[in-house]
Amino acid sequence: MLLSPPTPVLVDRAGGRALWRSAFAGAAAPGPVAARAEWADAAKGACIVLVVSWHVIVKHYLLVDWHIGLPVPGFWGTLGEQFLPLRMPLFFAISGVFATNAVRRPWRQVARGRIAKFLYLYAVWLLIHTALLAAAPGFPTDRATSVWGLLEQLTITPSNLWYLYALALYFVLAKALRRLPPLAVAVPAAVLSAVAAAGLLAVPGNRAGVYQNLVFFLAGLYLRPSIERLAAGATRRRLVLSFTAYAIVLVAMAAAGAQTWFGVWPLVSVVAVVFGVTAAARVARRSRLRAPLVRLGRVTLPVYVIHMPVLALLHRVLLRPLSGLGGGAQLLISPGYPVMVTALVIAASLAIHRGLVTVGARWLFDLPHKRSEPSRDPAV
């Protein structure tokens, strides 16, 4: 009798490291794990590029006084908006996939390895951002300007680092509610997402992101086998179909002005996540982008926490000179400028990370631990 081919399955090791193994009818196959799940790393790499590029566009590029007579800045702003339903929902869905094994561990391990770790990183980098961004008062981003403002960002209204804050909160909920039926947890999370997206709930600061993305973290947690099958079965035809579906729902939402209709934004984000997983799986198999995206997907944490101060510095240095250029020079620069600045910010963030690690500042990127305690990979 012929056995069907082994199905690739994600394995969570070392607190979030996604690896491939083979399984037959749910039983683990013998032998060492072969390689990391590159589609998940590629997805994370693409997400962090989208995060940085969106910040480059709305916090710097669109604030330059472009006098070129062509709608190039408007094109970049519109293009960036098309990825809003994709970047954070996909990021959180992948984080949920990686969290599947972690939430099964005892509370003590989850509390330290996940909850305390993300709260620690959030607090440390919030203080760093608050200090550094004070030197760039003209940079348009959330910042605490008082002790009470800082306390608010630490507790109820997270800053631009809200992804770390949300992960800590999501792990608390996922662990506490683990024994409930998945629908009993996911349905209220979906309603919360729809309510927040429709503007029916007060969402100062970055609370909206926290409210809207819990359902996608839970989707990764509860639907991990389905997401793995989606990635494993990604074909060119499915890529085209998922992209077409995403484009159609985006156009329909924009044409109807339905961005704030109840349930529309989460639905569009679901379609976006399906497209994102499919595209990442295809990229991880045979695209030239595979290697750089996979490498970047394994170091998203330093890019996430460092890129905003780097961008703020560039904005302060470049805004006036760019605005003062002649129309001809601006016309030459403007089409590719967001791409160049995004690449520069990511490269600078990784270089700063390497420098900090070299001088022994690993505590900036992981919860300090005893020498006998193994370090865990970041989940971002």
Secondary structure, DSSP 8 states (H G I E B T S, - for coil): ------EEEEEEETTTEEEEEEEETTEE-SS----B-HHHHHHHHHHHHHHHHHHHHHHTGGGS---SSS-HHHHHHHHHHTTHHHHHHHHHHHHHHHHTTGGGS-HHHHIIIIIIHHHHHHHHHHHHHHHHHTT-TTS-S----SHHHHHHHHHTS--TTHHHHHHHHHHHHHHHTTTS-HHHHHHHHHHHHHHHHTT-S---TTHHHHHHHHHHHHHHHHSHHHHHHHHHT--HHHHHHHHHHHHHHHHHHHHHT-TTSTTHHHHHHHHHHHHHHHHHHHHHHH-TTHHHHHHHHTSHHHHHHHHHHHHHHHHHHHHHHHHTS-HHHHHHHTTTHHHHHHHHHHHHHHHHHHHHHHTT-GGGTS----TTS-------
